[in-house]
Amino acid sequence: MTSSGTIRPLYGVIIRDKCKSADLNTLMAYRTVAQDLLKDHQDKDLADAVKELDHAIAAKPAKK
């Protein structure tokens, strides 16, 4: 994966913001990307944001 440079610190902020308003599919996509980012670089803020994302996913009802 290519380096994201100086925007890496913003990923946690962006994920937390999306947890408030995004639909289930978008949240799951963010989770996939965040997990890939964590494989390359362990970041506590990003890991904490993923935990919040997991809670947001669990709280969203699935559309039928």
Contacts in CASP RR format, 6 or more apart in sequence:
PFRMAT RR
TARGET T0000
AUTHOR 0000-0000-0000
METHOD contacts of the structure
MODEL  1
MTSSGTIRPLYGVIIRDKCKSADLNTLMAYRTVAQDLLKDHQDKDLADAV
KELDHAIAAKPAKK
1 36 0 8 1.000
1 37 0 8 1.000
1 40 0 8 1.000
4 11 0 8 1.000
4 37 0 8 1.000
8 37 0 8 1.000
8 41 0 8 1.000
8 43 0 8 1.000
8 46 0 8 1.000
9 45 0 8 1.000
11 34 0 8 1.000
11 37 0 8 1.000
11 43 0 8 1.000
11 45 0 8 1.000
11 46 0 8 1.000
11 49 0 8 1.000
12 34 0 8 1.000
12 45 0 8 1.000
12 46 0 8 1.000
12 48 0 8 1.000
12 49 0 8 1.000
13 49 0 8 1.000
15 30 0 8 1.000
15 34 0 8 1.000
15 46 0 8 1.000
15 49 0 8 1.000
15 50 0 8 1.000
15 52 0 8 1.000
15 53 0 8 1.000
16 49 0 8 1.000
16 52 0 8 1.000
18 26 0 8 1.000
18 27 0 8 1.000
18 30 0 8 1.000
18 53 0 8 1.000
19 27 0 8 1.000
19 52 0 8 1.000
19 53 0 8 1.000
19 55 0 8 1.000
19 56 0 8 1.000
20 56 0 8 1.000
22 30 0 8 1.000
23 60 0 8 1.000
23 63 0 8 1.000
24 57 0 8 1.000
24 60 0 8 1.000
24 61 0 8 1.000
24 62 0 8 1.000
24 63 0 8 1.000
27 53 0 8 1.000
27 56 0 8 1.000
27 57 0 8 1.000
27 60 0 8 1.000
28 57 0 8 1.000
30 53 0 8 1.000
31 50 0 8 1.000
31 53 0 8 1.000
31 54 0 8 1.000
31 57 0 8 1.000
34 46 0 8 1.000
34 49 0 8 1.000
34 50 0 8 1.000
34 53 0 8 1.000
35 50 0 8 1.000
37 43 0 8 1.000
37 46 0 8 1.000
38 46 0 8 1.000
38 47 0 8 1.000
38 50 0 8 1.000
END
